[in-house]
Amino acid sequence: MVDRRYGRSSARQDHRNGYYLRDFVTRFGTLRLRIARSRKRGFLPQVIGKFQRRADEVCLLIREAFLRGISTRQVGRVVGLLTGEVVSAQTVSQLTRDLDEAVRQFHQAPLADEWAYLFLDGVSLRVRRPSGRQRVQMLVAYGVRRDGTRQLLAFLRSTGESQSAWEGLLGDLYRRGLRGENLLLIVTDGCAGLAARFRRSTRGCCISAAGCTRCGTFWSTCANATMTR
């Protein structure tokens, strides 16, 4: 005798159709999943996207390794050692293309005028080029809230720390919403280009209401370099 729940009926919309195997790469290795399906559809777990073959943490690992300067081919080998699946250089390139969109969104994101301290500095970074590793100059701005939380607000690639370069970075902060009404202090390393910008009119800039001081670490570094032992 067949239970009514499992018997064939004209009112039933679909029928079970077994399962299929699907590999899913995680940081613990490759898992082989059995995915149930019916005549008309499949039943993916909620944590897995329709065409997703790797966990989000694995994709993050690939992007982080690429940002560290590892070549696309070597990234695939490193991921293969950790997960058991070697990722091709083409796959690494496809995953890292999302970084360009993330950078664009970062530069366009509005800023709340809630920062009490603003740190401005120029840093030199090594980047990988077809001709080899090269150094590039970056201007960066960090904001600190009254509760001590810190966040990168903006960065700009430049050829140096000229006055015009700093005007571009500060103007970008102003356009995105940082008016400086709550700023208490701006900390710099005392570079001539930024100092010249402070001496000019502060109209259309986020530095109008705040005082400015030179970084203590930079002071001590200069003093140690010039003092005789």
PyMOL commands that place a pseudoatom at each C-alpha (Angstrom):
pseudoatom trace, name=CA, resn=MET, resi=1, chain=A, elem=C, hetatm=0, pos=[0.000, 0.000, 0.000]
pseudoatom trace, name=CA, resn=VAL, resi=2, chain=A, elem=C, hetatm=0, pos=[1.451, 3.408, -1.027]
pseudoatom trace, name=CA, resn=ASP, resi=3, chain=A, elem=C, hetatm=0, pos=[1.236, 6.445, 1.262]
pseudoatom trace, name=CA, resn=ARG, resi=4, chain=A, elem=C, hetatm=0, pos=[-0.900, 9.181, -0.268]
pseudoatom trace, name=CA, resn=ARG, resi=5, chain=A, elem=C, hetatm=0, pos=[1.894, 11.739, 0.270]
pseudoatom trace, name=CA, resn=TYR, resi=6, chain=A, elem=C, hetatm=0, pos=[4.230, 9.863, -2.080]
pseudoatom trace, name=CA, resn=GLY, resi=7, chain=A, elem=C, hetatm=0, pos=[1.772, 8.634, -4.677]
pseudoatom trace, name=CA, resn=ARG, resi=8, chain=A, elem=C, hetatm=0, pos=[1.482, 10.125, -8.155]
pseudoatom trace, name=CA, resn=SER, resi=9, chain=A, elem=C, hetatm=0, pos=[-1.176, 12.774, -8.556]
pseudoatom trace, name=CA, resn=SER, resi=10, chain=A, elem=C, hetatm=0, pos=[-2.195, 15.282, -11.209]
pseudoatom trace, name=CA, resn=ALA, resi=11, chain=A, elem=C, hetatm=0, pos=[-1.991, 18.007, -8.546]
pseudoatom trace, name=CA, resn=ARG, resi=12, chain=A, elem=C, hetatm=0, pos=[1.731, 17.483, -7.969]
pseudoatom trace, name=CA, resn=GLN, resi=13, chain=A, elem=C, hetatm=0, pos=[3.823, 20.223, -9.615]
pseudoatom trace, name=CA, resn=ASP, resi=14, chain=A, elem=C, hetatm=0, pos=[7.231, 18.522, -9.676]
pseudoatom trace, name=CA, resn=HIS, resi=15, chain=A, elem=C, hetatm=0, pos=[9.042, 15.231, -8.965]
pseudoatom trace, name=CA, resn=ARG, resi=16, chain=A, elem=C, hetatm=0, pos=[12.312, 14.320, -7.318]
pseudoatom trace, name=CA, resn=ASN, resi=17, chain=A, elem=C, hetatm=0, pos=[15.177, 13.611, -9.689]
pseudoatom trace, name=CA, resn=GLY, resi=18, chain=A, elem=C, hetatm=0, pos=[18.064, 12.362, -7.550]
pseudoatom trace, name=CA, resn=TYR, resi=19, chain=A, elem=C, hetatm=0, pos=[21.147, 14.519, -6.957]
pseudoatom trace, name=CA, resn=TYR, resi=20, chain=A, elem=C, hetatm=0, pos=[24.357, 15.692, -8.622]
pseudoatom trace, name=CA, resn=LEU, resi=21, chain=A, elem=C, hetatm=0, pos=[27.922, 16.157, -7.362]
pseudoatom trace, name=CA, resn=ARG, resi=22, chain=A, elem=C, hetatm=0, pos=[29.536, 19.569, -7.109]
pseudoatom trace, name=CA, resn=ASP, resi=23, chain=A, elem=C, hetatm=0, pos=[32.991, 20.569, -5.826]
pseudoatom trace, name=CA, resn=PHE, resi=24, chain=A, elem=C, hetatm=0, pos=[33.190, 23.578, -3.523]
pseudoatom trace, name=CA, resn=VAL, resi=25, chain=A, elem=C, hetatm=0, pos=[36.597, 24.993, -2.536]
pseudoatom trace, name=CA, resn=THR, resi=26, chain=A, elem=C, hetatm=0, pos=[37.019, 26.202, 1.058]
pseudoatom trace, name=CA, resn=ARG, resi=27, chain=A, elem=C, hetatm=0, pos=[40.044, 27.142, 3.155]
pseudoatom trace, name=CA, resn=PHE, resi=28, chain=A, elem=C, hetatm=0, pos=[39.912, 23.628, 4.621]
pseudoatom trace, name=CA, resn=GLY, resi=29, chain=A, elem=C, hetatm=0, pos=[40.129, 21.995, 1.195]
pseudoatom trace, name=CA, resn=THR, resi=30, chain=A, elem=C, hetatm=0, pos=[37.764, 20.958, -1.578]
pseudoatom trace, name=CA, resn=LEU, resi=31, chain=A, elem=C, hetatm=0, pos=[34.394, 19.577, -0.482]
pseudoatom trace, name=CA, resn=ARG, resi=32, chain=A, elem=C, hetatm=0, pos=[32.339, 17.331, -2.741]
pseudoatom trace, name=CA, resn=LEU, resi=33, chain=A, elem=C, hetatm=0, pos=[28.676, 18.148, -2.190]
pseudoatom trace, name=CA, resn=ARG, resi=34, chain=A, elem=C, hetatm=0, pos=[25.616, 16.147, -3.140]
pseudoatom trace, name=CA, resn=ILE, resi=35, chain=A, elem=C, hetatm=0, pos=[23.031, 18.650, -4.382]
pseudoatom trace, name=CA, resn=ALA, resi=36, chain=A, elem=C, hetatm=0, pos=[19.435, 17.427, -4.518]
pseudoatom trace, name=CA, resn=ARG, resi=37, chain=A, elem=C, hetatm=0, pos=[17.348, 18.296, -7.513]
pseudoatom trace, name=CA, resn=SER, resi=38, chain=A, elem=C, hetatm=0, pos=[13.922, 17.755, -9.012]
pseudoatom trace, name=CA, resn=ARG, resi=39, chain=A, elem=C, hetatm=0, pos=[12.656, 17.536, -12.570]
pseudoatom trace, name=CA, resn=LYS, resi=40, chain=A, elem=C, hetatm=0, pos=[12.390, 21.317, -12.825]
pseudoatom trace, name=CA, resn=ARG, resi=41, chain=A, elem=C, hetatm=0, pos=[14.969, 22.767, -10.443]
pseudoatom trace, name=CA, resn=GLY, resi=42, chain=A, elem=C, hetatm=0, pos=[17.910, 22.166, -8.130]
pseudoatom trace, name=CA, resn=PHE, resi=43, chain=A, elem=C, hetatm=0, pos=[18.283, 22.889, -4.432]
pseudoatom trace, name=CA, resn=LEU, resi=44, chain=A, elem=C, hetatm=0, pos=[21.506, 24.731, -3.659]
pseudoatom trace, name=CA, resn=PRO, resi=45, chain=A, elem=C, hetatm=0, pos=[22.364, 25.434, -0.009]
pseudoatom trace, name=CA, resn=GLN, resi=46, chain=A, elem=C, hetatm=0, pos=[21.764, 29.069, 0.944]
pseudoatom trace, name=CA, resn=VAL, resi=47, chain=A, elem=C, hetatm=0, pos=[25.473, 29.683, 1.587]
pseudoatom trace, name=CA, resn=ILE, resi=48, chain=A, elem=C, hetatm=0, pos=[26.400, 28.819, -2.026]
pseudoatom trace, name=CA, resn=GLY, resi=49, chain=A, elem=C, hetatm=0, pos=[25.606, 31.038, -4.999]
pseudoatom trace, name=CA, resn=LYS, resi=50, chain=A, elem=C, hetatm=0, pos=[24.283, 29.706, -8.291]
pseudoatom trace, name=CA, resn=PHE, resi=51, chain=A, elem=C, hetatm=0, pos=[27.638, 29.703, -10.084]
pseudoatom trace, name=CA, resn=GLN, resi=52, chain=A, elem=C, hetatm=0, pos=[29.886, 29.960, -7.031]
pseudoatom trace, name=CA, resn=ARG, resi=53, chain=A, elem=C, hetatm=0, pos=[32.750, 27.450, -6.986]
pseudoatom trace, name=CA, resn=ARG, resi=54, chain=A, elem=C, hetatm=0, pos=[34.809, 28.917, -4.124]
pseudoatom trace, name=CA, resn=ALA, resi=55, chain=A, elem=C, hetatm=0, pos=[34.029, 30.226, -0.666]
pseudoatom trace, name=CA, resn=ASP, resi=56, chain=A, elem=C, hetatm=0, pos=[34.228, 33.985, -0.184]
pseudoatom trace, name=CA, resn=GLU, resi=57, chain=A, elem=C, hetatm=0, pos=[37.214, 33.556, 2.127]
pseudoatom trace, name=CA, resn=VAL, resi=58, chain=A, elem=C, hetatm=0, pos=[39.154, 31.778, -0.631]
pseudoatom trace, name=CA, resn=CYS, resi=59, chain=A, elem=C, hetatm=0, pos=[38.439, 34.620, -3.064]
pseudoatom trace, name=CA, resn=LEU, resi=60, chain=A, elem=C, hetatm=0, pos=[39.587, 37.063, -0.395]
pseudoatom trace, name=CA, resn=LEU, resi=61, chain=A, elem=C, hetatm=0, pos=[42.800, 35.061, 0.041]
pseudoatom trace, name=CA, resn=ILE, resi=62, chain=A, elem=C, hetatm=0, pos=[43.473, 35.269, -3.704]
pseudoatom trace, name=CA, resn=ARG, resi=63, chain=A, elem=C, hetatm=0, pos=[42.971, 39.053, -3.753]
pseudoatom trace, name=CA, resn=GLU, resi=64, chain=A, elem=C, hetatm=0, pos=[45.111, 39.577, -0.657]
pseudoatom trace, name=CA, resn=ALA, resi=65, chain=A, elem=C, hetatm=0, pos=[47.957, 37.518, -2.129]
pseudoatom trace, name=CA, resn=PHE, resi=66, chain=A, elem=C, hetatm=0, pos=[47.759, 39.501, -5.368]
pseudoatom trace, name=CA, resn=LEU, resi=67, chain=A, elem=C, hetatm=0, pos=[47.885, 42.808, -3.464]
pseudoatom trace, name=CA, resn=ARG, resi=68, chain=A, elem=C, hetatm=0, pos=[51.013, 41.602, -1.673]
pseudoatom trace, name=CA, resn=GLY, resi=69, chain=A, elem=C, hetatm=0, pos=[52.779, 41.639, -5.028]
pseudoatom trace, name=CA, resn=ILE, resi=70, chain=A, elem=C, hetatm=0, pos=[52.641, 37.904, -5.833]
pseudoatom trace, name=CA, resn=SER, resi=71, chain=A, elem=C, hetatm=0, pos=[52.238, 37.170, -9.549]
pseudoatom trace, name=CA, resn=THR, resi=72, chain=A, elem=C, hetatm=0, pos=[48.966, 35.686, -10.815]
pseudoatom trace, name=CA, resn=ARG, resi=73, chain=A, elem=C, hetatm=0, pos=[50.636, 32.362, -11.618]
pseudoatom trace, name=CA, resn=GLN, resi=74, chain=A, elem=C, hetatm=0, pos=[52.257, 32.102, -8.192]
pseudoatom trace, name=CA, resn=VAL, resi=75, chain=A, elem=C, hetatm=0, pos=[49.009, 33.029, -6.451]
pseudoatom trace, name=CA, resn=GLY, resi=76, chain=A, elem=C, hetatm=0, pos=[47.354, 30.008, -8.025]
pseudoatom trace, name=CA, resn=ARG, resi=77, chain=A, elem=C, hetatm=0, pos=[50.077, 27.735, -6.718]
pseudoatom trace, name=CA, resn=VAL, resi=78, chain=A, elem=C, hetatm=0, pos=[49.886, 29.142, -3.206]
pseudoatom trace, name=CA, resn=VAL, resi=79, chain=A, elem=C, hetatm=0, pos=[46.121, 28.673, -3.102]
pseudoatom trace, name=CA, resn=GLY, resi=80, chain=A, elem=C, hetatm=0, pos=[46.603, 25.142, -4.410]
pseudoatom trace, name=CA, resn=LEU, resi=81, chain=A, elem=C, hetatm=0, pos=[48.860, 24.313, -1.448]
pseudoatom trace, name=CA, resn=LEU, resi=82, chain=A, elem=C, hetatm=0, pos=[46.189, 25.491, 0.992]
pseudoatom trace, name=CA, resn=THR, resi=83, chain=A, elem=C, hetatm=0, pos=[43.013, 24.195, -0.625]
pseudoatom trace, name=CA, resn=GLY, resi=84, chain=A, elem=C, hetatm=0, pos=[44.161, 21.343, -2.843]
pseudoatom trace, name=CA, resn=GLU, resi=85, chain=A, elem=C, hetatm=0, pos=[42.957, 23.065, -6.025]
pseudoatom trace, name=CA, resn=VAL, resi=86, chain=A, elem=C, hetatm=0, pos=[45.401, 24.976, -8.224]
pseudoatom trace, name=CA, resn=VAL, resi=87, chain=A, elem=C, hetatm=0, pos=[43.846, 28.204, -9.518]
pseudoatom trace, name=CA, resn=SER, resi=88, chain=A, elem=C, hetatm=0, pos=[44.772, 29.322, -13.014]
pseudoatom trace, name=CA, resn=ALA, resi=89, chain=A, elem=C, hetatm=0, pos=[46.313, 32.714, -13.717]
pseudoatom trace, name=CA, resn=GLN, resi=90, chain=A, elem=C, hetatm=0, pos=[43.208, 33.647, -15.743]
pseudoatom trace, name=CA, resn=THR, resi=91, chain=A, elem=C, hetatm=0, pos=[40.966, 32.959, -12.742]
pseudoatom trace, name=CA, resn=VAL, resi=92, chain=A, elem=C, hetatm=0, pos=[43.167, 35.100, -10.509]
pseudoatom trace, name=CA, resn=SER, resi=93, chain=A, elem=C, hetatm=0, pos=[42.969, 37.948, -13.041]
pseudoatom trace, name=CA, resn=GLN, resi=94, chain=A, elem=C, hetatm=0, pos=[39.172, 37.715, -13.172]
pseudoatom trace, name=CA, resn=LEU, resi=95, chain=A, elem=C, hetatm=0, pos=[38.856, 37.803, -9.377]
pseudoatom trace, name=CA, resn=THR, resi=96, chain=A, elem=C, hetatm=0, pos=[41.194, 40.775, -9.015]
pseudoatom trace, name=CA, resn=ARG, resi=97, chain=A, elem=C, hetatm=0, pos=[39.273, 42.849, -11.557]
pseudoatom trace, name=CA, resn=ASP, resi=98, chain=A, elem=C, hetatm=0, pos=[36.740, 43.527, -8.814]
pseudoatom trace, name=CA, resn=LEU, resi=99, chain=A, elem=C, hetatm=0, pos=[39.432, 45.498, -6.989]
pseudoatom trace, name=CA, resn=ASP, resi=100, chain=A, elem=C, hetatm=0, pos=[39.254, 48.296, -9.579]
pseudoatom trace, name=CA, resn=GLU, resi=101, chain=A, elem=C, hetatm=0, pos=[35.535, 48.718, -8.886]
pseudoatom trace, name=CA, resn=ALA, resi=102, chain=A, elem=C, hetatm=0, pos=[36.148, 48.638, -5.129]
pseudoatom trace, name=CA, resn=VAL, resi=103, chain=A, elem=C, hetatm=0, pos=[38.733, 51.426, -5.472]
pseudoatom trace, name=CA, resn=ARG, resi=104, chain=A, elem=C, hetatm=0, pos=[36.334, 53.517, -7.569]
pseudoatom trace, name=CA, resn=GLN, resi=105, chain=A, elem=C, hetatm=0, pos=[33.578, 53.148, -4.989]
pseudoatom trace, name=CA, resn=PHE, resi=106, chain=A, elem=C, hetatm=0, pos=[36.010, 54.075, -2.208]
pseudoatom trace, name=CA, resn=HIS, resi=107, chain=A, elem=C, hetatm=0, pos=[36.979, 57.337, -3.933]
pseudoatom trace, name=CA, resn=GLN, resi=108, chain=A, elem=C, hetatm=0, pos=[33.318, 58.245, -4.494]
pseudoatom trace, name=CA, resn=ALA, resi=109, chain=A, elem=C, hetatm=0, pos=[32.004, 57.306, -1.042]
pseudoatom trace, name=CA, resn=PRO, resi=110, chain=A, elem=C, hetatm=0, pos=[30.647, 60.296, 0.932]
pseudoatom trace, name=CA, resn=LEU, resi=111, chain=A, elem=C, hetatm=0, pos=[32.382, 61.236, 4.198]
pseudoatom trace, name=CA, resn=ALA, resi=112, chain=A, elem=C, hetatm=0, pos=[30.622, 62.214, 7.401]
pseudoatom trace, name=CA, resn=ASP, resi=113, chain=A, elem=C, hetatm=0, pos=[32.020, 65.335, 9.043]
pseudoatom trace, name=CA, resn=GLU, resi=114, chain=A, elem=C, hetatm=0, pos=[32.686, 63.505, 12.315]
pseudoatom trace, name=CA, resn=TRP, resi=115, chain=A, elem=C, hetatm=0, pos=[36.477, 63.364, 12.497]
pseudoatom trace, name=CA, resn=ALA, resi=116, chain=A, elem=C, hetatm=0, pos=[38.353, 64.990, 15.370]
pseudoatom trace, name=CA, resn=TYR, resi=117, chain=A, elem=C, hetatm=0, pos=[41.908, 64.368, 14.141]
pseudoatom trace, name=CA, resn=LEU, resi=118, chain=A, elem=C, hetatm=0, pos=[43.304, 64.222, 10.626]
pseudoatom trace, name=CA, resn=PHE, resi=119, chain=A, elem=C, hetatm=0, pos=[46.664, 62.621, 9.808]
pseudoatom trace, name=CA, resn=LEU, resi=120, chain=A, elem=C, hetatm=0, pos=[48.262, 63.596, 6.480]
pseudoatom trace, name=CA, resn=ASP, resi=121, chain=A, elem=C, hetatm=0, pos=[51.379, 61.918, 5.180]
pseudoatom trace, name=CA, resn=GLY, resi=122, chain=A, elem=C, hetatm=0, pos=[53.222, 60.873, 2.056]
pseudoatom trace, name=CA, resn=VAL, resi=123, chain=A, elem=C, hetatm=0, pos=[54.340, 57.256, 1.813]
pseudoatom trace, name=CA, resn=SER, resi=124, chain=A, elem=C, hetatm=0, pos=[56.474, 55.331, -0.654]
pseudoatom trace, name=CA, resn=LEU, resi=125, chain=A, elem=C, hetatm=0, pos=[55.252, 51.893, -1.747]
pseudoatom trace, name=CA, resn=ARG, resi=126, chain=A, elem=C, hetatm=0, pos=[56.718, 49.145, -3.902]
pseudoatom trace, name=CA, resn=VAL, resi=127, chain=A, elem=C, hetatm=0, pos=[54.529, 47.940, -6.766]
pseudoatom trace, name=CA, resn=ARG, resi=128, chain=A, elem=C, hetatm=0, pos=[55.008, 45.184, -9.308]
pseudoatom trace, name=CA, resn=ARG, resi=129, chain=A, elem=C, hetatm=0, pos=[55.419, 46.268, -12.932]
pseudoatom trace, name=CA, resn=PRO, resi=130, chain=A, elem=C, hetatm=0, pos=[56.223, 44.240, -16.076]
pseudoatom trace, name=CA, resn=SER, resi=131, chain=A, elem=C, hetatm=0, pos=[59.700, 45.752, -15.913]
pseudoatom trace, name=CA, resn=GLY, resi=132, chain=A, elem=C, hetatm=0, pos=[60.113, 44.820, -12.247]
pseudoatom trace, name=CA, resn=ARG, resi=133, chain=A, elem=C, hetatm=0, pos=[59.362, 46.319, -8.843]
pseudoatom trace, name=CA, resn=GLN, resi=134, chain=A, elem=C, hetatm=0, pos=[59.126, 50.093, -8.680]
pseudoatom trace, name=CA, resn=ARG, resi=135, chain=A, elem=C, hetatm=0, pos=[58.438, 52.654, -5.990]
pseudoatom trace, name=CA, resn=VAL, resi=136, chain=A, elem=C, hetatm=0, pos=[55.414, 54.947, -6.209]
pseudoatom trace, name=CA, resn=GLN, resi=137, chain=A, elem=C, hetatm=0, pos=[54.529, 57.942, -4.072]
pseudoatom trace, name=CA, resn=MET, resi=138, chain=A, elem=C, hetatm=0, pos=[51.151, 58.037, -2.330]
pseudoatom trace, name=CA, resn=LEU, resi=139, chain=A, elem=C, hetatm=0, pos=[49.484, 60.815, -0.353]
pseudoatom trace, name=CA, resn=VAL, resi=140, chain=A, elem=C, hetatm=0, pos=[47.221, 59.420, 2.367]
pseudoatom trace, name=CA, resn=ALA, resi=141, chain=A, elem=C, hetatm=0, pos=[44.733, 60.857, 4.842]
pseudoatom trace, name=CA, resn=TYR, resi=142, chain=A, elem=C, hetatm=0, pos=[43.619, 59.052, 8.005]
pseudoatom trace, name=CA, resn=GLY, resi=143, chain=A, elem=C, hetatm=0, pos=[40.785, 60.251, 10.213]
pseudoatom trace, name=CA, resn=VAL, resi=144, chain=A, elem=C, hetatm=0, pos=[40.388, 59.533, 13.926]
pseudoatom trace, name=CA, resn=ARG, resi=145, chain=A, elem=C, hetatm=0, pos=[37.073, 59.933, 15.761]
pseudoatom trace, name=CA, resn=ARG, resi=146, chain=A, elem=C, hetatm=0, pos=[36.718, 61.101, 19.343]
pseudoatom trace, name=CA, resn=ASP, resi=147, chain=A, elem=C, hetatm=0, pos=[36.296, 57.484, 20.486]
pseudoatom trace, name=CA, resn=GLY, resi=148, chain=A, elem=C, hetatm=0, pos=[39.701, 56.590, 19.007]
pseudoatom trace, name=CA, resn=THR, resi=149, chain=A, elem=C, hetatm=0, pos=[38.525, 54.615, 15.966]
pseudoatom trace, name=CA, resn=ARG, resi=150, chain=A, elem=C, hetatm=0, pos=[40.646, 55.213, 12.878]
pseudoatom trace, name=CA, resn=GLN, resi=151, chain=A, elem=C, hetatm=0, pos=[39.822, 54.974, 9.181]
pseudoatom trace, name=CA, resn=LEU, resi=152, chain=A, elem=C, hetatm=0, pos=[41.574, 55.588, 5.878]
pseudoatom trace, name=CA, resn=LEU, resi=153, chain=A, elem=C, hetatm=0, pos=[39.731, 58.498, 4.277]
pseudoatom trace, name=CA, resn=ALA, resi=154, chain=A, elem=C, hetatm=0, pos=[41.567, 59.067, 1.008]
pseudoatom trace, name=CA, resn=PHE, resi=155, chain=A, elem=C, hetatm=0, pos=[44.712, 58.323, -0.947]
pseudoatom trace, name=CA, resn=LEU, resi=156, chain=A, elem=C, hetatm=0, pos=[46.187, 59.788, -4.094]
pseudoatom trace, name=CA, resn=ARG, resi=157, chain=A, elem=C, hetatm=0, pos=[49.078, 58.691, -6.259]
pseudoatom trace, name=CA, resn=SER, resi=158, chain=A, elem=C, hetatm=0, pos=[51.471, 61.528, -7.035]
pseudoatom trace, name=CA, resn=THR, resi=159, chain=A, elem=C, hetatm=0, pos=[54.994, 62.228, -8.202]
pseudoatom trace, name=CA, resn=GLY, resi=160, chain=A, elem=C, hetatm=0, pos=[55.834, 63.985, -4.931]
pseudoatom trace, name=CA, resn=GLU, resi=161, chain=A, elem=C, hetatm=0, pos=[54.488, 66.030, -2.024]
pseudoatom trace, name=CA, resn=SER, resi=162, chain=A, elem=C, hetatm=0, pos=[54.016, 69.288, -3.876]
pseudoatom trace, name=CA, resn=GLN, resi=163, chain=A, elem=C, hetatm=0, pos=[51.503, 71.943, -2.905]
pseudoatom trace, name=CA, resn=SER, resi=164, chain=A, elem=C, hetatm=0, pos=[49.293, 71.176, -5.914]
pseudoatom trace, name=CA, resn=ALA, resi=165, chain=A, elem=C, hetatm=0, pos=[49.270, 67.457, -5.087]
pseudoatom trace, name=CA, resn=TRP, resi=166, chain=A, elem=C, hetatm=0, pos=[48.102, 68.139, -1.528]
pseudoatom trace, name=CA, resn=GLU, resi=167, chain=A, elem=C, hetatm=0, pos=[45.477, 70.565, -2.821]
pseudoatom trace, name=CA, resn=GLY, resi=168, chain=A, elem=C, hetatm=0, pos=[44.070, 67.727, -4.923]
pseudoatom trace, name=CA, resn=LEU, resi=169, chain=A, elem=C, hetatm=0, pos=[43.794, 65.379, -1.935]
pseudoatom trace, name=CA, resn=LEU, resi=170, chain=A, elem=C, hetatm=0, pos=[42.324, 67.983, 0.429]
pseudoatom trace, name=CA, resn=GLY, resi=171, chain=A, elem=C, hetatm=0, pos=[39.895, 69.138, -2.250]
pseudoatom trace, name=CA, resn=ASP, resi=172, chain=A, elem=C, hetatm=0, pos=[38.708, 65.570, -2.704]
pseudoatom trace, name=CA, resn=LEU, resi=173, chain=A, elem=C, hetatm=0, pos=[38.052, 65.255, 1.047]
pseudoatom trace, name=CA, resn=TYR, resi=174, chain=A, elem=C, hetatm=0, pos=[36.061, 68.493, 0.965]
pseudoatom trace, name=CA, resn=ARG, resi=175, chain=A, elem=C, hetatm=0, pos=[33.952, 67.452, -2.030]
pseudoatom trace, name=CA, resn=ARG, resi=176, chain=A, elem=C, hetatm=0, pos=[33.078, 64.154, -0.353]
pseudoatom trace, name=CA, resn=GLY, resi=177, chain=A, elem=C, hetatm=0, pos=[31.731, 65.875, 2.751]
pseudoatom trace, name=CA, resn=LEU, resi=178, chain=A, elem=C, hetatm=0, pos=[34.638, 66.553, 5.133]
pseudoatom trace, name=CA, resn=ARG, resi=179, chain=A, elem=C, hetatm=0, pos=[34.189, 70.240, 6.054]
pseudoatom trace, name=CA, resn=GLY, resi=180, chain=A, elem=C, hetatm=0, pos=[36.449, 70.146, 9.108]
pseudoatom trace, name=CA, resn=GLU, resi=181, chain=A, elem=C, hetatm=0, pos=[33.932, 71.718, 11.497]
pseudoatom trace, name=CA, resn=ASN, resi=182, chain=A, elem=C, hetatm=0, pos=[34.698, 69.072, 14.152]
pseudoatom trace, name=CA, resn=LEU, resi=183, chain=A, elem=C, hetatm=0, pos=[38.439, 68.853, 13.553]
pseudoatom trace, name=CA, resn=LEU, resi=184, chain=A, elem=C, hetatm=0, pos=[40.567, 69.558, 16.606]
pseudoatom trace, name=CA, resn=LEU, resi=185, chain=A, elem=C, hetatm=0, pos=[44.018, 68.870, 15.208]
pseudoatom trace, name=CA, resn=ILE, resi=186, chain=A, elem=C, hetatm=0, pos=[45.802, 68.033, 11.958]
pseudoatom trace, name=CA, resn=VAL, resi=187, chain=A, elem=C, hetatm=0, pos=[49.033, 66.044, 12.194]
pseudoatom trace, name=CA, resn=THR, resi=188, chain=A, elem=C, hetatm=0, pos=[51.633, 66.168, 9.394]
pseudoatom trace, name=CA, resn=ASP, resi=189, chain=A, elem=C, hetatm=0, pos=[55.314, 65.400, 8.888]
pseudoatom trace, name=CA, resn=GLY, resi=190, chain=A, elem=C, hetatm=0, pos=[56.068, 69.040, 8.120]
pseudoatom trace, name=CA, resn=CYS, resi=191, chain=A, elem=C, hetatm=0, pos=[56.634, 68.708, 4.368]
pseudoatom trace, name=CA, resn=ALA, resi=192, chain=A, elem=C, hetatm=0, pos=[57.073, 72.004, 2.529]
pseudoatom trace, name=CA, resn=GLY, resi=193, chain=A, elem=C, hetatm=0, pos=[54.251, 71.434, 0.027]
pseudoatom trace, name=CA, resn=LEU, resi=194, chain=A, elem=C, hetatm=0, pos=[51.650, 70.810, 2.715]
pseudoatom trace, name=CA, resn=ALA, resi=195, chain=A, elem=C, hetatm=0, pos=[52.919, 73.715, 4.819]
pseudoatom trace, name=CA, resn=ALA, resi=196, chain=A, elem=C, hetatm=0, pos=[52.545, 76.007, 1.801]
pseudoatom trace, name=CA, resn=ARG, resi=197, chain=A, elem=C, hetatm=0, pos=[48.956, 74.811, 1.364]
pseudoatom trace, name=CA, resn=PHE, resi=198, chain=A, elem=C, hetatm=0, pos=[48.178, 75.672, 4.989]
pseudoatom trace, name=CA, resn=ARG, resi=199, chain=A, elem=C, hetatm=0, pos=[49.476, 79.211, 4.499]
pseudoatom trace, name=CA, resn=ARG, resi=200, chain=A, elem=C, hetatm=0, pos=[47.107, 79.812, 1.614]
pseudoatom trace, name=CA, resn=SER, resi=201, chain=A, elem=C, hetatm=0, pos=[43.379, 80.534, 1.836]
pseudoatom trace, name=CA, resn=THR, resi=202, chain=A, elem=C, hetatm=0, pos=[41.428, 77.649, 3.358]
pseudoatom trace, name=CA, resn=ARG, resi=203, chain=A, elem=C, hetatm=0, pos=[38.302, 78.293, 1.319]
pseudoatom trace, name=CA, resn=GLY, resi=204, chain=A, elem=C, hetatm=0, pos=[36.923, 75.073, -0.160]
pseudoatom trace, name=CA, resn=CYS, resi=205, chain=A, elem=C, hetatm=0, pos=[39.170, 73.023, 2.099]
pseudoatom trace, name=CA, resn=CYS, resi=206, chain=A, elem=C, hetatm=0, pos=[38.622, 70.905, 5.208]
pseudoatom trace, name=CA, resn=ILE, resi=207, chain=A, elem=C, hetatm=0, pos=[41.462, 72.484, 7.238]
pseudoatom trace, name=CA, resn=SER, resi=208, chain=A, elem=C, hetatm=0, pos=[39.955, 75.874, 7.996]
pseudoatom trace, name=CA, resn=ALA, resi=209, chain=A, elem=C, hetatm=0, pos=[38.978, 75.370, 11.660]
pseudoatom trace, name=CA, resn=ALA, resi=210, chain=A, elem=C, hetatm=0, pos=[41.688, 73.050, 12.945]
pseudoatom trace, name=CA, resn=GLY, resi=211, chain=A, elem=C, hetatm=0, pos=[45.134, 73.630, 14.352]
pseudoatom trace, name=CA, resn=CYS, resi=212, chain=A, elem=C, hetatm=0, pos=[48.163, 71.902, 12.923]
pseudoatom trace, name=CA, resn=THR, resi=213, chain=A, elem=C, hetatm=0, pos=[51.141, 70.192, 14.509]
pseudoatom trace, name=CA, resn=ARG, resi=214, chain=A, elem=C, hetatm=0, pos=[54.136, 68.206, 13.343]
pseudoatom trace, name=CA, resn=CYS, resi=215, chain=A, elem=C, hetatm=0, pos=[54.311, 64.472, 14.012]
pseudoatom trace, name=CA, resn=GLY, resi=216, chain=A, elem=C, hetatm=0, pos=[56.342, 63.696, 17.135]
pseudoatom trace, name=CA, resn=THR, resi=217, chain=A, elem=C, hetatm=0, pos=[57.789, 60.557, 15.626]
pseudoatom trace, name=CA, resn=PHE, resi=218, chain=A, elem=C, hetatm=0, pos=[59.085, 62.569, 12.679]
pseudoatom trace, name=CA, resn=TRP, resi=219, chain=A, elem=C, hetatm=0, pos=[60.617, 65.119, 15.056]
pseudoatom trace, name=CA, resn=SER, resi=220, chain=A, elem=C, hetatm=0, pos=[62.448, 62.418, 17.017]
pseudoatom trace, name=CA, resn=THR, resi=221, chain=A, elem=C, hetatm=0, pos=[63.653, 60.711, 13.829]
pseudoatom trace, name=CA, resn=CYS, resi=222, chain=A, elem=C, hetatm=0, pos=[65.099, 63.983, 12.503]
pseudoatom trace, name=CA, resn=ALA, resi=223, chain=A, elem=C, hetatm=0, pos=[66.714, 64.729, 15.855]
pseudoatom trace, name=CA, resn=ASN, resi=224, chain=A, elem=C, hetatm=0, pos=[68.346, 61.295, 16.073]
pseudoatom trace, name=CA, resn=ALA, resi=225, chain=A, elem=C, hetatm=0, pos=[69.651, 61.603, 12.523]
pseudoatom trace, name=CA, resn=THR, resi=226, chain=A, elem=C, hetatm=0, pos=[71.305, 64.987, 13.130]
pseudoatom trace, name=CA, resn=MET, resi=227, chain=A, elem=C, hetatm=0, pos=[72.566, 64.687, 16.698]
pseudoatom trace, name=CA, resn=THR, resi=228, chain=A, elem=C, hetatm=0, pos=[76.065, 63.382, 17.283]
pseudoatom trace, name=CA, resn=ARG, resi=229, chain=A, elem=C, hetatm=0, pos=[76.549, 60.449, 19.600]
for i in range(1, 229): cmd.bond("trace and resi %d" % i, "trace and resi %d" % (i + 1))
show_as sticks, trace
zoom trace
